[in-house]
Amino acid sequence: MSNQLPKRVNYIALAKSGTKIQVKVPVAQFTRFSELLVNTQGWVEVNVQFGRDSAGFHTLTGELSAEVSLICQRCLNSMSTQIRAPVRLALLPSEGLATRVAESFDIEIAETGVIDLHEMLENELILFVPIAPMHEEECELPIEGAQPVEVSMEDSEEFSNKPNPFVKLASLKQKLSKKE
């Protein structure tokens, strides 16, 4: 595997020849993706192939994978996580064709036949970054001695039995509207 990902490519020519791209790209080369990470160490493995689907539309299929470091939203420490981003794109010359593409494909419009492959793959990576990453096992809380809060049904019933402070405001409003 090389580490050169072509930036701008003619997807029509690549689909015609069924070109496969298998490269290992440094995480740091995906700048927008890197901004979501703790550091830029590691590699993104790109394994994609240009082709055509059964209806004759140009496609880009495959997978992106990377082992990256994110901030655990429970303990606020760095954690390692595996990102696997399946790629199933239909590359279309116009939006009007989008309704005829199989639902299993995401749509990319490229009117000129040329795409920015690097940006397109980076978009796919970003979509698969967890919104709130957390360790799978229990982790240390960020404040020493802190305990997780557990809410029971008894607590919620106690809260619902308290009088609503806005009831008084509603009765005042009704009194004022009667005076007018």
N, C-alpha and C positions, 0 to 999 in steps of 0.2 A: 504494500500500500504506500502510495506517495503522500505528500502533504500539500499538493497544489490543487486547489479547487478553482476551476475556471470561473471568472466573474460573469461576463456576458457571453451568452451562447445562443446559437441559432437552433431553437428547439425542434424546428421542422426537419432540418438535416439530421440532427441527432436521433430523432424518433424514427426517421426512415431507416437508419442503420442499426437501430436498437442499441445504442451506446450505453454501456454501463460505466458508472463512475464509482470507484472505491478508493477513498482517500481518508487519511487521518489528518485533521486540521487542528492546529493549536486553538484552544478555547479563546485565547486573547484576540484572535482574528475576527471573532464575532462580537463586535464592540457593544451592541445593544443587549445581547444575551449576557455578556460579561458583567454589565452593570447590575444584574440581578443576583450575582454570585458573591461569595465571600472573597474569592480570589480567582485568578485567571489560569491557575495551574490545570494541566490535563489536556485531553484531546477530545475532539468530536469525531466519531467514526461515521463517515458518510458512505452509505451503500444504496445507491439509487440507479434506476434504469429508465431511459426514455423509450417510448414505444407508442402503440396505438391500442385503444380498447376495441371491443367487438363492434361498436358503431363507427369506428374509423377516426375517432378524435385522438389528438396527440395527448400523451400522458407522461407523467413522471411518477414512478412508484418506487418504494423501498423503505428504508429506515435510517434514522439518525440516532446515535446513542452517545452518551457521555456520562462520565462519573464526575460529579461536581460537588462543591461545598456551598451549602445554604445556611441561613440562620434559622435554627429551630424556634418556632413561635411560642413554645411552651417554656423552654429554659434559657433562650436567647444565646445559646452557644452554637458554635459551628457544627454542622453535621454533614456527612457525606451521603449523597443520594444518586441513584442511577436514573438518568432520564432516557426514555425510549420514545422517540417520536416517529410514528408511522407516517409515511408520505404517500398520499394518493391524490394527486392533482391532475385535473384535466386542463390542458393549456389551450385556450381558445382565442381565435382572432377577433371575436366580437361577442358582446353580451347576449345578443339575440340567440346564440346557440346554446346558452346555458340550460335552457329547459329540456334539451334533448340529451343531456349527459346523465349517466347512471347516478343515482343518489349516493352511492358509495364514494364518489369523487368530490373533492373540493374544487372550486373553480378559480382559475387564474386567467385574467384577460391579458393577452399580449398581441396587440394589433399588428406589430411589425414583424412578428416571427422571431424576435430576439427577446430574451429574458435575462434579468440579473439573477443568475442562479444562486449566488452567494446570499443576496438579500432574501430571496424566496425561502431558502433553507433556514436562514436565521429566523425568519418569521415562524416557521414550523417549530423550531426549537423553543422559542419564547412561549408558544401556545401550550407547551407541555411542562413548563416550570410550575411546580405546585404553588397554589395561591398562599397557603398557610402551611409550610413544611414543618413537620414534627417528627421527632424520633419515634420509631415504632414501639420501642419499649419505654417504660417510665423513665423520665430524666429528672435531673436536679432542677429544682425551682430556682429562679434567679436571685431570690432574697433568702439568706440563710435563716433557717427555722420556719419559713413560711409553709403553711399547709394548704392543700387544695380545698376550696370551698365546695361543700356538697349541699345541694338544695333538695329538700324532701317535699313531698306533697303537703305535709303538715305546715311547712313554711309558706307555701303558696296559698293555702286555705286561710292561714292567719292574716296574710296580706289582703286577701279578697274580702275578709270580714270587717276590715277597718272602714270607717265612714269616708266617703269621697268628699274632699274639701271643696270641690266645685259645685256641690249640690246647693250650698248656701248662696253662691254667686248666681246660680240659675234662678233661685227663688227671688233674689233681689232684682234680677233682670225682669222677671214676670211682674213684680210689684210696680216697677218703673214704667213698664209698657202699659199697665192698666191705668196709671195716673195720666198718661198722655191721652 
